[in-house]
Amino acid sequence: QTIFQACERYERDKSRKDIYLDEDAANYVVSVVESMPHTKGEWQNKPMKLEDWQFFFYVNVFGWKNSITGYRRFRFADLYIPRKNGKTAMAIPAMLLMFAVDQEPGAEVFLGATSRDNAKNLLFKPAKYICSKFEEFKEHFNIEVNASTLVRSDNDSSLTTVIRNPDD
């Protein structure tokens, strides 16, 4: 039911005047994500290929814009999917997009987890891996890969982890 409602809203929103679907922005985001390498398993180093529902998510979050400001329509996005269905594989590219592609000066992107190990191994390590393997992305956006942060020195943006309980 919820998926059906999201699709209905998408179709209704096409006729609104206060927002618009920036197809160029949506296509660019999808092309960047699909150029990022998988970080582990049998598909490691192969480009990501979005499934339809993933494509729909990225287009909705990054493609819809406010007609007056040109800013993205959505400031928050919740994605509920069961365990072992690629939440991290969806989250890491989204965070890298906000860190680099948005071009926001001084952007601070945080990858949050409940423990230091999860923050490092499940979140930061894959983000670092993608930047290390996707040279065009790293070079185009002037990304410096450090031990615990990604930095864009050209606009003072950073991507790092935060943990709920620093004693873990």
GIKAQUI-V852447 format. One record per residue. N is the residue number from 0. RES is the residue in one letter. SS is DSSP state (hx for helix, st for strand, lp for the rest). PHI is phi in whole degrees, -180 to 180 (999 if undefined). D_FIRST is the distance of its C-alpha to the first C-alpha in whole Angstrom. Layout:
BEGIN
N_RES_SS_PHI_D_FIRST ; N_RES_SS_PHI_D_FIRST
END
This chain:
BEGIN
0_Q_lp_999_0 ; 1_T_hx_-63_4 ; 2_I_hx_-63_6 ; 3_F_hx_-60_5 ; 4_Q_hx_-65_6 ; 5_A_hx_-64_9 ; 6_C_hx_-67_10 ; 7_E_hx_-63_11 ; 8_R_hx_-61_12 ; 9_Y_hx_-57_14 ; 10_E_hx_-66_16 ; 11_R_hx_-62_16 ; 12_D_hx_-66_18 ; 13_K_lp_-61_20 ; 14_S_lp_-95_22 ; 15_R_lp_-73_23 ; 16_K_lp_-97_27 ; 17_D_lp_-82_26 ; 18_I_st_-136_24 ; 19_Y_st_-149_25 ; 20_L_st_-93_23 ; 21_D_lp_-83_26 ; 22_E_hx_-63_26 ; 23_D_hx_-63_29 ; 24_A_hx_-64_28 ; 25_A_hx_-62_25 ; 26_N_hx_-65_27 ; 27_Y_hx_-64_29 ; 28_V_hx_-59_27 ; 29_V_hx_-62_25 ; 30_S_hx_-66_29 ; 31_V_hx_-66_30 ; 32_V_hx_-61_28 ; 33_E_lp_-74_28 ; 34_S_lp_-94_32 ; 35_M_lp_-74_32 ; 36_P_st_-82_33 ; 37_H_st_-62_31 ; 38_T_lp_-98_33 ; 39_K_lp_-162_33 ; 40_G_hx_79_33 ; 41_E_hx_-66_33 ; 42_W_hx_-100_32 ; 43_Q_st_-50_34 ; 44_N_lp_73_36 ; 45_K_lp_-87_34 ; 46_P_st_-61_32 ; 47_M_lp_-67_28 ; 48_K_lp_-125_26 ; 49_L_lp_-72_22 ; 50_E_lp_-78_19 ; 51_D_hx_-55_17 ; 52_W_hx_-67_14 ; 53_Q_hx_-70_17 ; 54_F_hx_-58_19 ; 55_F_hx_-59_16 ; 56_F_hx_-61_16 ; 57_Y_hx_-63_20 ; 58_V_hx_-62_20 ; 59_N_hx_-66_18 ; 60_V_hx_-72_20 ; 61_F_hx_-102_23 ; 62_G_hx_-95_23 ; 63_W_st_-77_22 ; 64_K_st_-128_25 ; 65_N_st_-77_27 ; 66_S_lp_-64_29 ; 67_I_lp_-86_32 ; 68_T_lp_-89_32 ; 69_G_lp_80_31 ; 70_Y_lp_-77_29 ; 71_R_st_-59_26 ; 72_R_lp_-65_23 ; 73_F_lp_-100_21 ; 74_R_lp_-98_24 ; 75_F_lp_-133_21 ; 76_A_lp_-144_18 ; 77_D_lp_-108_17 ; 78_L_lp_-131_15 ; 79_Y_lp_-106_14 ; 80_I_lp_-138_15 ; 81_P_lp_-64_17 ; 82_R_lp_-55_21 ; 83_K_lp_64_22 ; 84_N_lp_-120_20 ; 85_G_lp_89_22 ; 86_K_hx_-61_21 ; 87_T_hx_-66_25 ; 88_A_hx_-63_25 ; 89_M_hx_-86_22 ; 90_A_hx_-73_24 ; 91_I_hx_-61_27 ; 92_P_hx_-60_27 ; 93_A_hx_-61_25 ; 94_M_hx_-66_28 ; 95_L_hx_-66_31 ; 96_L_hx_-63_29 ; 97_M_hx_-68_30 ; 98_F_hx_-71_33 ; 99_A_hx_-110_35 ; 100_V_hx_-69_33 ; 101_D_lp_-61_32 ; 102_Q_lp_61_36 ; 103_E_lp_-78_36 ; 104_P_lp_-62_39 ; 105_G_lp_71_40 ; 106_A_lp_-60_36 ; 107_E_st_-121_35 ; 108_V_st_-111_33 ; 109_F_st_-117_32 ; 110_L_st_-100_31 ; 111_G_st_-98_30 ; 112_A_st_-149_30 ; 113_T_lp_-89_32 ; 114_S_lp_-143_35 ; 115_R_hx_-62_37 ; 116_D_hx_-62_37 ; 117_N_hx_-64_33 ; 118_A_hx_-61_34 ; 119_K_hx_-73_36 ; 120_N_hx_-83_35 ; 121_L_hx_-90_31 ; 122_L_hx_-114_31 ; 123_F_hx_-70_34 ; 124_K_hx_-58_36 ; 125_P_hx_-64_33 ; 126_A_hx_-63_33 ; 127_K_hx_-63_37 ; 128_Y_hx_-62_37 ; 129_I_hx_-59_35 ; 130_C_hx_-66_37 ; 131_S_hx_-71_40 ; 132_K_hx_-88_39 ; 133_F_lp_-98_38 ; 134_E_hx_-57_41 ; 135_E_hx_-59_40 ; 136_F_hx_-64_37 ; 137_K_hx_-60_40 ; 138_E_hx_-72_43 ; 139_H_hx_-60_41 ; 140_F_lp_-101_40 ; 141_N_lp_52_43 ; 142_I_st_-90_41 ; 143_E_st_-101_44 ; 144_V_st_-95_42 ; 145_N_lp_-112_44 ; 146_A_lp_-60_44 ; 147_S_lp_-131_41 ; 148_T_st_-146_40 ; 149_L_st_-110_39 ; 150_V_st_-133_41 ; 151_R_st_-110_41 ; 152_S_lp_-69_45 ; 153_D_lp_-69_45 ; 154_N_lp_-135_43 ; 155_D_lp_61_43 ; 156_S_st_-96_39 ; 157_S_st_-145_38 ; 158_L_st_-131_36 ; 159_T_st_-151_36 ; 160_T_st_-103_35 ; 161_V_st_-132_35 ; 162_I_st_-127_35 ; 163_R_lp_-70_34 ; 164_N_lp_-124_37 ; 165_P_lp_-64_40 ; 166_D_lp_-82_42 ; 167_D_lp_-74_40
END
